[in-house]
Amino acid sequence: MRIGIDFGGTKIEAAAIDEAGGFSARIRRPNPGTYDGAIRLVGELITEVEQLAGPARSVGLAIPGSPSPLTGLIRNANSQYLNGQPFQADLQQHLGRPVRLANDANCLALSEAVDGAGEGHASVYAVILGTGCGAGLVIDGKLVEGRHGVAAEMGHNPLPWPTLDEMPGPACWCGQSGCLETWISGSGFARAHRAATHREWTCEQIIDAVRSGDLEAVQQMDLLRDRVARALAAVVNLVDPEIIVLGGGLSNLPELYDGLNQAIAKRVFSDIWNAAVVPARWGDSSGVRGAARLWP
């Protein structure tokens, strides 16, 4: 049995995964929002899971960022209190056991490649379209992290083929402007809708309006789909994966997929493109499942 932990911005979830890939136990708690509190909570969750499912042979953690290969300190986390901290080392000291950790989008990719929507495909590109935007790549069953641990990352690349009214793009928390995260994440979708309509709506309110035929909301949904298509076309031109798997809240919207493949194909530098773009099989569970699979 292996334990996977999904360290989200609002919640932290721990799950025990048995050898057949089934859940033996799952526990979710609110993220305490502080560094020391998060370390304590991860330890408590592991203890509770093992009380329910028995001793685990390994612990893996999906985080919204990644450790620097130079220092081991966390960087690029939108849970910003993790940044600059030796999170893996501190967790291992607190737990008294080894821990492997990886970016949450990498864990999504690994989960979906092993026994999810990408099972049986040689190359799986997975994208989180949630509060933020991140991505991961698995080739021949192995996670591709790259020399500097940023392989396949797209959330902080610029929006491809921008129109004049999309330039230079909104400021991003990373210090750049016009990052994909500011356009095609859930928060980016709400921001773009607000900028265009001056309506302070949540994503849920926007989608309700789309489904009731509100013209401005429908227009923003069309723009979101086009921006996602441009982002994925740029990925295809670089990686050409066999399948693209989408996770995060926006991936659950059927409206996102209406005409998405055709919009991607128009931008791909090829006479043919017919790969599948599908929602994650495991949905919100992909983070903990991928984290558990960081160990062989």
C-alpha positions in Angstrom: 0.0 0.0 0.0 1.2 3.5 -0.9 0.1 6.9 0.3 -0.4 9.8 -2.0 -1.0 13.4 -0.8 -2.4 16.1 -2.9 -1.4 19.5 -1.5 -4.0 21.9 -2.9 -4.4 25.6 -2.3 -7.6 25.2 -0.3 -7.4 21.5 0.8 -4.9 18.8 1.5 -6.0 15.2 0.7 -4.3 12.0 1.7 -5.2 8.6 0.2 -4.0 5.0 0.6 -3.7 3.3 -2.8 -3.6 -0.5 -2.8 -1.6 -2.7 -5.3 -4.6 -3.0 -7.6 -5.0 0.8 -7.8 -8.0 1.0 -5.5 -8.5 3.4 -2.6 -8.1 1.9 0.9 -8.7 5.2 2.7 -9.1 8.9 1.8 -9.1 11.9 4.1 -9.4 15.6 3.2 -8.7 18.6 5.4 -8.7 22.4 4.8 -5.2 23.7 4.0 -4.1 25.7 7.2 -2.4 28.3 5.1 0.8 28.4 7.0 4.1 26.5 6.5 4.4 24.9 9.9 0.7 24.2 10.0 0.9 22.4 6.7 3.8 20.2 7.8 1.8 19.2 10.9 -1.3 18.5 9.0 0.5 16.3 6.4 1.8 14.2 9.4 -1.6 14.0 10.9 -3.2 12.9 7.6 -0.6 10.1 7.2 -1.2 8.9 10.7 -5.0 8.8 10.1 -4.7 7.0 6.8 -2.4 4.4 8.2 -4.7 3.8 11.1 -7.5 3.0 8.6 -5.5 1.1 5.9 -2.4 -0.2 7.7 1.3 0.7 7.3 2.3 2.3 4.0 5.5 1.3 2.2 5.9 4.8 0.7 4.7 8.4 0.7 4.4 10.7 -2.3 3.3 14.3 -2.4 1.8 16.4 -5.2 2.5 20.1 -4.7 1.6 23.3 -6.6 5.2 24.1 -7.4 8.5 22.2 -7.7 11.8 21.8 -5.8 14.8 23.6 -7.3 17.4 21.1 -8.6 20.0 23.6 -7.4 18.9 24.1 -3.8 16.0 21.8 -3.1 13.9 24.8 -2.1 10.4 25.1 -3.4 9.8 27.5 -6.2 6.9 28.6 -8.4 4.2 27.5 -5.9 1.0 29.5 -6.0 0.7 28.5 -2.3 3.3 31.1 -1.9 4.3 30.3 1.7 6.0 27.2 0.3 8.3 29.2 -1.9 11.9 29.3 -0.7 11.3 26.6 1.9 13.1 23.2 2.2 9.7 21.5 2.3 10.8 18.0 1.4 13.6 18.0 3.9 11.4 19.5 6.6 8.6 16.9 5.9 11.1 14.0 6.1 12.5 15.3 9.3 9.0 15.7 10.8 7.8 12.3 9.6 11.0 10.4 10.2 10.6 8.7 6.8 11.5 9.4 3.1 9.1 11.4 1.0 9.0 12.0 -2.8 7.3 15.0 -4.2 6.5 16.4 -7.6 4.5 19.1 -9.3 0.8 18.4 -9.1 0.4 18.6 -12.9 3.2 16.0 -13.2 1.3 13.8 -10.8 -1.9 14.3 -12.9 0.1 13.2 -16.0 1.5 10.1 -14.3 -1.8 9.0 -12.8 -3.6 9.4 -16.1 -0.9 7.7 -18.1 -0.7 4.6 -15.8 -4.4 3.7 -15.5 -6.4 6.8 -16.5 -7.5 8.4 -19.8 -4.0 8.1 -21.2 -3.5 4.4 -20.5 -2.0 2.5 -23.4 -0.6 5.7 -25.1 3.1 6.1 -25.5 3.0 9.9 -24.9 0.5 11.7 -22.6 0.4 15.4 -22.1 -1.8 16.5 -19.1 -2.9 20.0 -18.3 -4.5 21.4 -15.1 -7.1 24.1 -15.8 -8.0 24.9 -12.3 -7.2 27.8 -9.9 -3.9 27.9 -11.8 -2.6 26.3 -14.9 0.2 23.7 -15.1 1.1 20.7 -17.2 3.1 17.5 -17.2 4.4 15.0 -19.8 4.8 11.2 -19.6 6.6 9.2 -22.3 6.7 5.4 -22.3 5.3 5.4 -18.8 8.0 7.7 -17.4 7.6 11.2 -16.1 9.6 13.7 -18.1 10.9 16.4 -15.7 13.8 17.8 -17.7 17.2 19.1 -16.6 15.8 21.9 -14.5 12.5 20.3 -13.4 10.3 22.5 -15.7 9.8 20.2 -18.7 6.3 20.5 -20.3 5.3 23.5 -18.1 3.0 25.8 -20.0 1.2 27.9 -17.4 3.8 30.6 -17.5 4.4 30.7 -21.2 2.7 33.5 -23.0 -0.7 33.1 -24.8 0.2 32.1 -28.4 -0.9 34.1 -31.4 -2.3 36.9 -29.3 -4.8 39.4 -30.8 -4.1 43.1 -30.3 -6.6 43.4 -27.5 -4.9 40.5 -25.7 -1.5 42.3 -25.7 0.5 42.8 -23.5 -1.7 40.7 -21.3 -2.5 41.0 -17.6 0.2 41.0 -14.9 0.9 37.5 -13.5 1.9 36.7 -9.9 5.1 35.2 -11.3 6.3 38.7 -12.4 5.6 38.3 -16.1 2.6 39.5 -18.2 0.2 37.6 -20.4 1.0 34.1 -19.0 -1.4 31.4 -19.9 -2.4 31.1 -16.3 -3.9 34.6 -16.5 -6.1 33.5 -19.4 -7.1 29.8 -19.3 -7.2 28.9 -15.6 -10.4 29.1 -13.7 -9.2 32.4 -12.1 -8.1 33.6 -15.5 -11.4 32.8 -17.1 -13.2 34.8 -14.4 -10.7 37.7 -14.8 -11.2 37.8 -18.6 -15.0 37.8 -18.2 -14.8 40.6 -15.6 -12.5 42.7 -17.8 -14.9 42.3 -20.8 -18.2 42.7 -19.0 -17.5 44.5 -15.7 -19.5 41.7 -13.9 -18.0 40.4 -10.7 -19.0 36.8 -11.4 -17.5 33.5 -10.3 -16.8 30.8 -12.8 -19.9 29.0 -11.7 -22.1 32.1 -12.4 -20.5 32.5 -15.8 -21.2 28.9 -16.8 -24.8 29.2 -15.5 -25.1 32.3 -17.7 -23.6 30.4 -20.7 -26.1 27.6 -20.3 -29.0 30.1 -20.1 -27.9 31.7 -23.4 -26.4 35.0 -22.0 -24.6 36.4 -25.1 -21.7 38.0 -23.2 -21.0 34.9 -21.2 -21.3 32.7 -24.4 -18.8 35.0 -26.1 -16.3 34.6 -23.2 -16.7 30.8 -23.3 -15.9 30.9 -27.0 -12.8 33.0 -26.3 -11.7 30.6 -23.5 -12.0 27.6 -25.9 -10.0 29.5 -28.6 -7.3 30.4 -26.1 -7.1 26.8 -24.8 -6.9 25.6 -28.4 -4.0 28.0 -29.2 -2.2 26.9 -26.1 -2.5 23.2 -27.0 -1.6 23.8 -30.6 1.7 25.2 -29.5 2.2 22.1 -27.4 1.4 19.9 -30.3 3.9 21.7 -32.5 6.6 21.0 -29.9 5.7 17.6 -28.5 3.0 16.1 -30.7 1.6 13.8 -27.9 -0.7 10.9 -28.7 -3.3 12.2 -26.2 -4.0 15.3 -24.2 -5.7 14.9 -20.9 -7.3 17.9 -19.1 -7.8 18.2 -15.4 -9.0 20.9 -13.0 -12.4 22.5 -12.7 -12.6 23.8 -16.3 -11.9 20.4 -17.7 -15.4 19.3 -16.4 -17.2 21.7 -18.8 -18.7 19.9 -21.8 -18.8 23.4 -23.5 -15.0 23.5 -23.5 -14.7 20.5 -25.9 -17.3 21.7 -28.5 -15.1 22.4 -31.5 -11.9 22.3 -29.5 -10.2 19.7 -31.7 -11.0 21.6 -34.9 -9.7 24.8 -33.3 -6.4 23.1 -32.4 -6.0 21.5 -35.8 -6.2 25.0 -37.5 -3.1 26.0 -35.6 -1.0 22.8 -35.9 1.8 22.8 -38.3 0.7 19.6 -40.1 -1.6 18.5 -42.8 -3.4 16.2 -40.3 -4.0 16.3 -36.5 -6.5 14.0 -34.9 -5.3 13.2 -31.4 -7.8 13.0 -28.6 -8.3 15.8 -26.0 -10.2 14.3 -23.1 -11.0 15.0 -19.5 -9.0 13.1 -16.8 -10.5 9.7 -15.9 -9.7 10.1 -12.3 -10.7 13.8 -12.0 -9.8 15.3 -8.7 -8.3 12.0 -7.6 -5.5 12.2 -10.1 -3.3 14.2 -7.8 -3.2 11.7 -4.9 -3.0 8.8 -7.3 -0.1 10.3 -9.2 1.7 11.2 -6.0 1.4 7.6 -4.7 3.0 6.4 -8.0 6.1 8.6 -7.6 7.6 5.5 -6.0 8.0 2.3 -8.1 
